[in-house]
């Protein structure tokens, strides 16, 4: 069995002070770094995902509904699209960018060069993934659900995530249970 850690969207715009901040985002950035450094052999592979918007169309709105449309965030070339400084992104073997020209929530919608996340993991014999990052109720949720749908044994390490709202966090936990995603 080979296990990978997927670090989802630990970027400046999703942390305090960013354009779409999630309370606790900076703490997650530091905690994930500490987690990986404390036990470097726990995962065979560590990867990261990144919102990487160029022109995502209706995903951006001047009057967002915060469900399907959002204020501009993680625009390529801006400081907001960078990884939070408390997340040591050099720990990741590969970064999977998503959402250049459309909304994309799941890391499995992204790619590293020409390679998608599922393909990359399978090429390395990965059959189990742990998912951490921002936000529990949006991109972490989508990534974990897609991981399970792709056949990976999937666990969300809840302590290493930050959620937008308690109501949507609770719904994400229900969705995880229904999809067979473990929560630790």
Secondary structure, DSSP 8 states (H G I E B T S, - for coil): -EEEEEEE--BGGGSTTSTT--TTHHHHHHHHHHHHHHTTTS-SEEEEEEE-BS--GGGB-TT--SSS-BS--SBTTSGGGSB-TTS-GGG-SEEEEE-SSS---SGGG-EETTEEHHHHHHHTTEEEEEEEEE-TTTHHHHHHHHHHHTT-EEEEEEEEEE-S-HHHHHHHHHHHHHHT-EE-
